[in-house]
Amino acid sequence: VEAQLDLEQRAAARKRAIALQSSLAPSRQADWQEKNEALLAAIKRGDRTESARLLDQGADGNTADPAGRTVLISAAWRGHVAIVDLLIEAGADLDGVDDQGRTALMWASINGYPALVAKLASRSAAVDAADDAGLTPLMRAAWNGHAEAVRLLLQSGANPRRSDRESMTAMDRARLSQNPAIAAVLRKAAGAP
């Protein structure tokens, strides 16, 4: 259902869910929190079976660790494709952010996981979302030298002309990290000579 809601509707639904959770008896709140912590641990280990079991038992598919990383971000950061699939089907927020404003797609781009970049982009994750430094998934992939992720992001509509807070584009980031082949792809995508 969440995937069919706009951002305001999602925020309102989450507020209602939090209010309902806080109205639970203390023993039920503790049980729910324990399941969420176990889900975070299972995802860190890459344990899809345990993650599925915990979600089926009511663990929150949008729970986050102390750094603000949601379980989807944690799975994408580690490259756990099967767990990302599971979380998407469970309604995880594709565009949830950590304490640095980074989404699951950004982490997949930073770490160079093309299968995850393709999957998240195909499910309408925000390809031009910017983190707290103003960097997008495309800029992060270019800066880290992940050519396949750059290609997939461009195919998914990422804007190669966008600049970050330092007025640098993805092409500038590719040049900075000495990735001339990626810079050439981005130059062509931006329509630059």
N, C-alpha and C positions, 0 to 999 in steps of 0.2 A: 504494500500500500504506500509506504514512504516514498518509493521511487516515482510515484505518480503525483506527489505533492510538490508545490513550489517551495522556495526557501522559507518564506514566512509561515506557511502551513507546517513545514517540518519543525521549525523552531517552536511553534505553539504546541505541536504534538509532544515534543520532547519535554516541554515545561509541564504539560499535564502528566506525562509518565513519571517525571521526578516527583511531582506532588503526590501521585498515587503511591510511589515507592516509599516516600517519607511517612505516609499514613499507615504503612504496614506495621504490624506488631514488631517490637525489637528483635524477637527471635527470627522472624521471617526476613527482616532487613539483614541480619547477620548471615543468614543462609544465602540470601541473594548476593551479598558482598563476597562471600566465600566462593560462590560459583564464578563471579566475575574475575576474582584474583586467580582462580584455577584456570579460567579461559586464557587470561594473559600469559600464564606460565606455559600452557599447552601450545599456544601459538609461538612463543619464543623457542620451544623445543621442535616445532614443526610437526606436531602431532595432530593430524587431521581428524582421526577417529575420536580422540578425546575432545577436541574442539567441537565436533558435531554433537557428541553426547551432551556436553555442557550447554550448548545452544538449545538443544531439544529440552533440557531441563530448566530453561528459563534464564540462562546467563544473557547479559546484555550485549548484543552485537555491535554496540557503539561505546562500550566501556573503554576507559583510557588509563594508561599508567601515570605515574607521577610527573613525567615529562610531557604529558598531554597527548601522547601517541595513542590513538585509538587502536583497537585490535586490527582493523584493516590496515592502518599505517604500519603497525608492527609486522604484519604478515608481508606487506609489499616491500618494506625495508629489507626483510630477510630473504625475499625471493620465493616465498611459499605460494606458488601458483594455485595448488589445490585448495589451500585454506582461503585464499582470496576468493576463489569461486564460491566456496561455502559461505563466506561472509556476505558476498554480494547477494546470493540467494536468500540469506537471512535478513536482508534489508539494511545492511551497513551503509552509513552515509559516505558516499564516494568522495565528497568534497570536504569532509571533516578535516580540521587542521590540528597540528601539534603546537607546542608552545613557541615555535619559531614561524608559525604560519604555513608550514609545509603539509601538503596533502599526500595521500598514498601514491598518486601519479607522480608527484615530484620525487618521492623516495625511489620509486621504480626507475625514474629517469636519471637520478643522481647515481644510482648503483648499476645502471645499465642492464636492466632486465627487460628485453624487448617483448617477450611474451606477456608480461604484466602491463607494459605500456600499451600494447595493442588491446589487451582485454579491458583495461580501465577506460581507455579512450573510446572504445566501441560501446561501452555502457554509458557514455555521455559524461564522463568525469571532465571537469573544467580544464581544458588543455592550455588555457592562457591565465590560469589562476597565478597570482604572484604571492611569494612568501614575504616575510617581514623586511627582507632586503630588496624586494621588488623583482626578484628573479622568478622566471616561469620554468615549467618543466623543460621547455625547449632550451632555454639558456643554461640550465643545469646539465642537461645531456650534452650540449655542445662543449661546455667548459670542461666536462669530465671525459670527453673524447669518445662518447658512445654514438657512433655513426648510425647504427640501426635504430636506436631510440629516436635520434634526430629525424631520420627518414619517416618513421611511423608517426611522430608528432606532426610533422609537416603534412602528411597525408590526412591527418585527422583535423586539419584546419588551424594548427598553431600559427600565430602571427610572427614571422621572422623579422619584422620591422620594429617590434615593441622593444622598448629600452627599460632598464632597471633604474634604481635610484642613483646610480653612478653614470647614468646616460649611456650605458653600454648595451648593445644588442647581443643576441646569441652569436652572430658572426664575430663581433668584437671579442666575446668570451672564447670562441674557438681559436681565434688568432692569438689571444693572450696565452692560451695553453698549448700553442704550437701544433694545432690540428688544421693544416691548410686544406686538406680534402673536405673536412666538415665545413670550414669557412667558405669554400667554393660552392658547396651545395646550398648553403644559406644565402650566399650572395645571389645565386641564380633564383632561389625561391623568393627573395626580396625584390627581384627585378633590377638589381644594381649592375652597373657595367663591370 
